[in-house]
Amino acid sequence: MSVFTTVTPDDLAPFLKRYCIGQLVELKGIAAGVTNTNFFVTTTHGRYVLTLFETLQAEELPYYVNLLAHLAHHGIASAAPIANLDDQYVDTLNGKPTLLVTCLPGKVAEHPNTTQCAEVGEMLAQMHLASRSYGGYMKNPRGVQWWADTAAQVAPFMSAADADLLRAEVALQQTTDYRALPAGMVHADLFRDNVLMDGDRVGGFIDFYYACNDAWLYDVAIALNDWCSTADGDIDDARARAFLKGYTGVRELDAAEKSAWPTMLRGAALRFWTSRLLDFHKPASGEMTFAKDPTHFQRVIEHHIRRQDFWLS
């Protein structure tokens, strides 16, 4: 379980008095995630999710919190933030900035089917369109320069062949210009464990704390690389076609996006190869933390390099 900051029921009781959500019934840590501390909070009024931010400061949170409120306002399946009695979304608990949000229906689909992939693709496109009227802006903090800087840190820990591949992929992304692509707010981390599926329908998108402004195609590639991947890092063709059909049924890709798609798939995989390498070789200190396998996204890239069909026709 990823719990960096311990919270007890005794800690939470006075905190809840600042909200109109009833009294505590159960407090349970959430296993997923490697950045923030999350708990399920069940009260006499319902079930909520409490997040304690381990790296983001309170002054950095308005972009994310206001985005959640904006998306929920537009009907996107996402958690709505809960304001305290001072009409503030962001509060403090055990010295950390915190946020309470509604608990969405559904569960993580560890082995998604084609229908679920299509539904996620459709909701992602709807989210992109809804975000056009959002006034916040956040430059991607984990863009190409971050990949390059991180690769330089982790390359000494890798085999020569793997380090050469890593450097070559960074160089490819550094020489690719995505600035002409349609852009706006992106989730930037829409993996299976950040979506709750209520059967075959999307119950909700969660964990928006890597959200930023970037090319929408980047978001599509990140999601497809996870939702449609197989254990060996390849991509399941049927799920990929369903995902893209769901997305393009709402928002068509333009010619520039179609041209950039093969390289963007590799860039989206590189982003998580580098971050997982960093977590693996230079882990953050914390209570009950875990690092995910970095070699998975290396294999995703290797399959994309050999790929001829990218599911657009």
N, C-alpha and C positions, 0 to 999 in steps of 0.2 A: 504494500500500500504506500502511496506517496503522501505522507503527512509530515510536513516540515515543522508546523506549529501545533502543539497539542492544545486541544480545547476540551474542557470537562463540562458536564452539566452545570456545575456550580459557576463556571465562568460564563456560561451562556444565559443563565437565568436573568441576571440584571440587564444584559444586552437586549433580551427579548422584550423587556419592559419599555424599550424605546420604540416598539413596533406594535401594530394592532393585529397581530396574528395569533394571539392566544398564548397558552402556556406550554412549556416543553413536555413532550411525551417520550421522544426518543432522539438520540444523537448518534449518528453512525458515520464513520469515515468512508470516503469513496476511494476505491483502489486506483482508478484510472488517473493518468496525468502525471507529469514530472516537473511542473513549473509552480503551480499553486497548490494550496491545501484546500480540500473540498469536503464538505459534510452534507449528508442528508439530515434535515431538521424536520422532524414530525412534531406538530403542535396540536392543540385541541381544535384548531381551525383548518388544518390541512398539512400538506407536505411541501417543503421548500428545499432549495440548495443554498448553502452558505459557502462563499469563497473567501479565503484569506489570501491576499496577494503577497507573495514572497519577494518579488523583485520590483514590480510596479509600485510607484508611490501614489498617494492620493491625488496629487496634482496631475498625474498622467492618466487618470482613469476616465475623465469625462468623455473622451472620444469613444471608448468602448461602451460605457454605460448608456450614454445618449443614443448610441447606435442600436443597442438592444431595445430601448424604448421606441425608437423610430421604426424598426423592423416589425415589432409586435403591433404597433399602431397601423401598419400597412398590411397586416394579416399574414405575415411570414411566420412559419412555424418555428418560433424561437422563444426563449425564456424572457418573460417580462420582469424588469427590476421592481423591487418593492421599496417604497420610500418609508423612512422612519417618521416619527412624530414631528420632527423639524423639517419635514418635506425634503429630506436629502436621501439620495440613493446610496451614497458612500458613507460608511460609518467606520468605527474602529473597534477591534477586539484583540486583546492580548498584544497590543502594540502594533498590530497590522491593519492596514485598510481592508475593509470588508464590503461585500455585496450580498444581499439576499435576492434570490429570484424565484419565480414560480417553478415548481417541479413538473416537467412535461411528461406526457404519457409515452409508454413504449419502453423498449430495451435495445441494447446494441445488437446489431445483426452481424455476428462474427463470420457467417457464411452466407452473404447476400445472394439472392436470386436475381434474375434479369428484371423482374417487375420492380423489385426494390431499387435496383440501380437506375431504372428509368424514372422512378418517382424522385429519387435524390437529384438526378440531373435536372428534372423539371423544376424542383423547388430551388435549386441553385440558380437557375436562370431567372426565376421570379425574384429571388433575393437581389440579384444584380440589378434588375430593372427597378425594384423598389428603392434601392440605395442611391439612385440617381438624384433624388431630391434631398439626400442627407448632406448637411452643410459641413460636417467635420472633415478634416484631412489629416492623415498620418502617413508619412513616408515609410516605405517598407524597411524596417530595421534589420531584416535578414535578407537583403537583396544580394546582388552579385558580389559587391565588395565584401560583404560579410562572409560569403562563401569562400572568397579568395583568402581573406585573412584567417579564417578557421582552417582551411586546407593547409596553410603554411604551418599552423600550430600542430596539426595532427599527423602530417606526413612523416615526421621522424619516427613515429610509432608503427608505421605500416611497412609491408614488404615493398621492395623496389618496384615490382610490377604494379601493385595496387596504387602506390603513390604516383606512379607515372600516369595511370588512368585518371586518378583524381585531378592531377594538374592539367591534363589534356582537356577534361570536361570543364574545368574552370576557365581555361583559355578559350574554349568554344563559346561559352556564355559571355565572356568579356568582350568578344568580337561580334556578338549578335545584338542588333538594335531592335528593341521591342517598343520603342516610344510611339510608333504610329498605330499601335493596336488600341482598340476600344478599351477604356480603363475606368476604374472607379473603385468603390469599396470591394475588398475581397476578404473572405474568411481566412484563407491562407493556411488552414489546418483541418480541412473537412475530411478527416479520416472516418472510418467506420465507428470508432469509439467516441466521435463527436457528433453522432447522429443517433437519435432514438427512433426506432421503427415501431409503429403501432400496427402490427401485422405487416401488410405490404405497403402501408402508407407511412409517410413521414410524420412522426410524432413531434419532432423538433430538432433543430440544429442547436448545438450547445458549444460552450468554450470558445468564445470569440476573442480571446485575449492575444491572439496573433493577428487579428484583423488589421488591415491597413489599406492604403490605396496603391493599386498596381493594375497591371493588365488583367482583364477578366479571364483571358485564356489561361493565365497562370493558375487561377483558382480551379478551372476546369481540369487542367492537367494534374494538379495535386490530388483532387478528388478521384479522378479516374485511376491514377497510379495505385491508389489504395483499394478503392471499391471493386476494381476489376482485376486485381492481381491474384496470382496463384502463389503457392508456398515457395516455388522455385524462382519467383521474381518475374515470371512471364505474365502476360495479360490474357485473360479469357476473352476471346473474340465476341461471344454472344453477349456477355455482360457489358463489354465496351461499346458495342453497337447500340445496345439498349440505353445505356447511360447517355450517349451522345444524341440519340434520337429524342430522349426526354428533354435534354437541354435545348437542342436546336428547334424543337417544336415550339419553344417559347421565344428564343432569341437565336436567329441564324448567325453563324460565323461568316465574317466577310472574307474577301479574297486574301487579305494580308494575314488574317488569323489562320486560314487554312495553310498558307505557305509556311508560317512560323510553327505550326503545330508539332512536327516531329522534333524540332530542336527544343521547343518549350517542354515537351514531355521529359526530355533528358534534364533540362534545367530544374523542373519541379522535383525530380528524383534526386538531383544533386543537392538541393536545399536540405533534404532530410538525410541524405548520406552524410553530409558534413556535420549537421547538428547531432546526429547519433554518434558519429565518431568522437565529437567533442565530449558528449555525455559519457561515452564509454571510457575514453582515455583520460579525461579530466573531469570526473564526476563532481557535482555540487554536493557539499556536505548537507546531510539532512536525516531525519528520522524515517526509517522504513522507505527508502527511495530505491528505484530501480532504473536501469538503463536498457533501452530497446536495442535489438540486434542491428548494428549498422550495415552488416553485409547484405541485408535484404535489398536495400536500395542500390547497392553496387550491382547486384544481379539484375534489378529492374533496368538500370542504365545499359548494361551489357545486352539485354534482350532488345532494348530500343535501338541500339546501334545496328543490330543485325536485321531489324524489322523492315519489311517492305510494304505491308498493308497497315494503314493507320486509321481505318474504320470510318473514313469520311465519305466514301462513295458506296 
